[in-house]
Amino acid sequence: MWSMVVGGSDGIGAAFAEELAARGDDLVLVARRPQPLDELAARLRAGYRVRVRCLYLDAATPDAIAQLAAVPEDIGLLVCNAALAPVGPFLALTAEQLDAMLDLNCRSAAHLAHAFGARLAARGRGGIVLLGSLAGEQGSALVAHYAATKAYLRVLAEGLWDELRPHGVDVLASCPGLVSTPTFARTGARPARLVPPPIDARTVARETLAAVGRRPVVIPGRRNRWVAAAARLVPRRRRIMLASARVATMYSTRSRRRAPADGAGG
């Protein structure tokens, strides 16, 4: 089977590629940066004897989406991982930044889910994974727009999970918290109270793939699931305030910079 990972050059995307290759899937890997993508592909070919095709595309653009939707490989699983996640005041974001996040985090994922959902439904089987985030569980200052895009992905996946099931297509939203990735390391985030430490990207990929076909949403990491469950017992206004305080503490020295959160990238 062929699987496609969008945002697959490092971090969570690379972890998905590794897990999929380990189970024998051939891969179409998509990212903007050729060097890390080529290095990952070479390692997967040598280590797992699978076929790997690399596409160097910005998945936020309409041309790239059209190219991906038209790939000749018989894709059985789509993983949409690419995302932009600036940390900072909403009013400090430019109009271009707002649109870029909508284009990559939401529009690209929606169009790819639409295109591949049709292909998978026609063949009568397959899966789609949309990478959400625990940030999408409620609004939060300093990541307001990012959290909103991740909430969109979760709700989209939940609806498609039920809509596409009769056609043999499994849809899943994976909503990790902090993930130990090169992107997350570059943010310089500090520990905060009631925030589980970053989990390994392979754990995210492994638990997500194990949940495909079993439920509409998965939260990788036991401690993340505990925190999410406890948060739902708190009044929503209080949840928003607590989430905002945690983000402010973690990124206090970078609150006015463009820094990725939650290890998203590719």
C-alpha positions as CSV (number, residue, x, y, z in Angstrom):
1,M,0.0,0.0,0.0
2,W,1.1,3.6,-0.6
3,S,0.7,6.2,2.1
4,M,1.2,9.9,1.7
5,V,2.6,12.1,4.5
6,V,2.2,15.9,3.9
7,G,4.7,17.7,6.0
8,G,7.0,14.7,6.2
9,S,10.6,16.0,6.4
10,D,11.2,15.8,10.1
11,G,9.4,15.7,13.5
12,I,6.0,14.2,13.6
13,G,5.8,13.8,9.8
14,A,9.1,11.9,9.7
15,A,7.9,9.7,12.6
16,F,4.8,8.8,10.6
17,A,6.9,8.0,7.6
18,E,9.1,5.7,9.8
19,E,6.2,3.9,11.3
20,L,4.5,3.4,8.0
21,A,7.7,2.2,6.3
22,A,8.2,-0.3,9.2
23,R,4.8,-1.9,8.5
24,G,5.8,-2.2,4.8
25,D,4.0,0.8,3.2
26,D,5.5,2.6,0.2
27,L,5.5,6.3,0.7
28,V,4.9,9.6,-1.0
29,L,6.5,12.3,1.2
30,V,5.7,15.9,0.8
31,A,7.6,19.0,2.1
32,R,9.2,22.2,1.0
33,R,12.8,21.4,1.9
34,P,14.5,18.9,-0.4
35,Q,17.6,18.1,1.8
36,P,15.9,16.7,4.9
37,L,13.2,15.0,2.8
38,D,15.9,13.3,0.6
39,E,17.9,12.2,3.7
40,L,14.8,10.7,5.3
41,A,13.8,8.9,2.1
42,A,17.3,7.4,1.7
43,R,17.2,6.1,5.2
44,L,13.7,4.6,4.8
45,R,14.6,2.9,1.5
46,A,17.7,1.4,3.0
47,G,16.2,0.4,6.3
48,Y,12.8,-0.9,5.2
49,R,13.2,-1.7,1.5
50,V,10.2,0.4,0.6
51,R,9.6,2.7,-2.3
52,V,9.7,6.4,-1.4
53,R,8.8,9.2,-3.8
54,C,9.6,12.8,-2.7
55,L,7.6,15.8,-3.7
56,Y,9.1,19.2,-2.9
57,L,5.9,21.3,-2.6
58,D,4.4,24.0,-0.5
59,A,1.1,22.3,0.4
60,A,-0.6,25.6,1.1
61,T,-0.7,26.6,-2.6
62,P,-3.6,25.6,-5.0
63,D,-1.1,24.3,-7.5
64,A,0.5,22.0,-5.0
65,I,-2.9,20.7,-3.8
66,A,-3.8,19.9,-7.4
67,Q,-0.5,18.1,-8.0
68,L,-1.0,16.0,-4.8
69,A,-4.6,15.2,-5.7
70,A,-3.4,13.9,-9.1
71,V,-0.5,11.6,-8.0
72,P,-0.7,8.3,-9.8
73,E,0.1,6.1,-6.8
74,D,-2.8,4.3,-5.3
75,I,-2.8,6.1,-1.9
76,G,-4.4,4.1,0.9
77,L,-3.6,6.4,3.8
78,L,-3.3,10.2,3.8
79,V,-1.6,12.0,6.7
80,C,-2.0,15.8,6.8
81,N,0.7,17.0,9.2
82,A,2.0,20.3,7.7
83,A,1.1,23.4,9.8
84,L,2.1,26.9,10.7
85,A,2.1,27.8,14.4
86,P,3.3,31.3,15.3
87,V,3.2,32.2,19.0
88,G,2.4,35.8,19.8
89,P,-0.3,38.4,20.1
90,F,-3.1,38.0,17.5
91,L,-3.0,41.7,16.7
92,A,0.8,41.5,16.0
93,L,0.1,39.0,13.1
94,T,0.1,40.4,9.6
95,A,-2.8,39.7,7.2
96,E,-0.4,37.6,5.2
97,Q,0.4,35.4,8.3
98,L,-3.3,35.0,9.1
99,D,-4.0,33.9,5.5
100,A,-0.9,31.6,5.4
101,M,-2.1,29.7,8.5
102,L,-5.6,29.3,7.1
103,D,-4.2,28.2,3.7
104,L,-1.9,25.5,5.2
105,N,-3.6,24.4,8.4
106,C,-7.2,24.4,7.1
107,R,-7.6,24.9,3.4
108,S,-4.9,22.5,2.3
109,A,-6.1,19.8,4.7
110,A,-9.8,20.2,3.6
111,H,-9.0,20.1,-0.1
112,L,-6.7,17.0,0.3
113,A,-9.3,15.3,2.5
114,H,-11.9,16.0,-0.2
115,A,-9.8,14.8,-3.1
116,F,-8.4,11.7,-1.4
117,G,-11.7,11.0,0.3
118,A,-13.3,10.6,-3.1
119,R,-10.5,8.3,-4.3
120,L,-10.6,6.2,-1.2
121,A,-14.4,6.0,-1.2
122,A,-14.3,4.8,-4.8
123,R,-11.9,2.0,-3.9
124,G,-14.0,1.1,-0.8
125,R,-11.3,1.4,1.8
126,G,-8.5,3.6,3.2
127,G,-7.8,6.2,5.8
128,I,-7.2,9.9,6.4
129,V,-5.4,11.4,9.4
130,L,-5.6,15.1,10.2
131,L,-3.1,16.4,12.8
132,G,-4.9,18.5,15.2
133,S,-3.6,19.7,18.6
134,L,-4.6,19.8,22.3
135,A,-4.5,23.6,21.7
136,G,-7.7,23.2,19.7
137,E,-9.6,22.0,22.8
138,Q,-10.3,25.6,23.8
139,G,-9.2,29.1,22.9
140,S,-5.9,30.5,24.2
141,A,-4.2,33.9,24.1
142,L,-1.0,34.0,22.1
143,V,-2.0,31.1,19.9
144,A,-5.6,32.1,19.3
145,H,-5.5,31.7,15.5
146,Y,-3.5,28.5,15.6
147,A,-5.8,27.0,18.2
148,A,-8.8,27.9,16.0
149,T,-7.3,26.2,13.0
150,K,-6.7,23.0,15.0
151,A,-10.2,23.1,16.3
152,Y,-11.4,23.2,12.7
153,L,-9.4,20.1,11.9
154,R,-10.8,18.2,14.8
155,V,-14.4,19.0,14.0
156,L,-13.8,18.3,10.3
157,A,-12.4,14.9,11.1
158,E,-15.3,14.1,13.4
159,G,-17.8,14.8,10.8
160,L,-15.9,12.9,8.1
161,W,-15.4,10.0,10.4
162,D,-19.2,9.4,10.4
163,E,-19.9,10.5,6.8
164,L,-17.2,8.4,5.1
165,R,-17.5,5.2,7.3
166,P,-20.2,3.7,5.1
167,H,-17.8,4.0,2.2
168,G,-15.0,2.1,4.0
169,V,-12.9,5.2,4.7
170,D,-11.6,5.8,8.3
171,V,-11.0,9.4,9.3
172,L,-9.1,10.3,12.5
173,A,-8.1,13.5,14.2
174,S,-4.8,13.1,16.1
175,C,-4.5,15.8,18.8
176,P,-1.1,15.7,20.5
177,G,0.1,18.2,23.1
178,L,3.8,19.1,23.1
179,V,6.0,16.8,21.0
180,S,9.8,16.5,21.1
181,T,10.8,17.6,17.6
182,P,13.5,19.8,16.1
183,T,10.9,22.4,15.5
184,F,9.8,22.4,19.2
185,A,13.4,22.5,20.4
186,R,14.0,25.7,18.5
187,T,11.2,27.5,20.3
188,G,13.0,27.5,23.6
189,A,9.7,26.8,25.4
190,R,10.0,26.5,29.2
191,P,8.1,24.0,31.4
192,A,4.8,25.2,32.8
193,R,2.5,23.9,35.6
194,L,0.0,21.3,34.6
195,V,1.6,20.9,31.1
196,P,2.8,17.3,30.4
197,P,6.3,17.2,29.1
198,P,6.9,16.7,25.4
199,I,6.3,13.2,24.2
200,D,8.3,11.4,21.5
201,A,7.2,11.9,17.9
202,R,7.2,8.1,17.3
203,T,4.7,7.7,20.2
204,V,2.4,10.2,18.4
205,A,2.7,8.3,15.1
206,R,2.4,4.8,16.7
207,E,-0.7,5.6,18.9
208,T,-2.3,7.5,16.0
209,L,-2.0,4.7,13.5
210,A,-3.2,2.2,16.1
211,A,-6.4,4.3,16.5
212,V,-7.3,4.6,12.8
213,G,-10.6,2.8,12.3
214,R,-11.3,2.6,16.0
215,R,-12.5,6.2,16.9
216,P,-12.8,9.7,15.5
217,V,-10.2,11.4,17.8
218,V,-7.1,10.3,19.5
219,I,-5.0,12.1,22.1
220,P,-1.5,10.5,22.1
221,G,0.2,10.1,25.4
222,R,-1.4,8.9,28.7
223,R,-0.6,12.1,30.6
224,N,-2.1,14.2,27.8
225,R,-5.3,12.2,28.0
226,W,-5.5,12.7,31.7
227,V,-5.0,16.5,31.4
228,A,-7.5,16.7,28.7
229,A,-10.1,14.8,30.7
230,A,-9.5,16.8,33.8
231,A,-9.8,20.1,31.8
232,R,-13.2,19.2,30.6
233,L,-14.4,19.2,34.3
234,V,-13.4,22.9,34.5
235,P,-15.8,25.7,33.4
236,R,-14.9,26.8,29.9
237,R,-14.0,30.4,30.9
238,R,-11.6,29.0,33.4
239,R,-10.1,26.6,30.9
240,I,-9.4,29.4,28.5
241,M,-7.7,31.5,31.2
242,L,-5.6,28.5,32.3
243,A,-4.5,27.6,28.8
244,S,-3.6,31.2,28.1
245,A,-1.5,31.4,31.3
246,R,0.3,28.2,30.4
247,V,1.2,29.5,26.9
248,A,2.4,32.8,28.3
249,T,4.6,31.0,30.8
250,M,6.1,28.6,28.3
251,Y,6.8,31.2,25.7
252,S,7.3,34.3,27.8
253,T,10.7,35.3,26.3
254,R,9.4,34.8,22.8
255,S,5.8,36.0,23.0
256,R,6.3,38.6,20.3
257,R,8.3,36.3,17.9
258,R,7.1,33.9,15.3
259,A,7.8,30.6,17.0
260,P,6.2,27.2,16.1
261,A,4.2,25.4,18.8
262,D,3.3,21.8,19.4
263,G,6.1,20.5,17.2
264,A,4.1,20.9,14.0
265,G,6.0,21.4,10.9
266,G,7.4,19.7,7.8
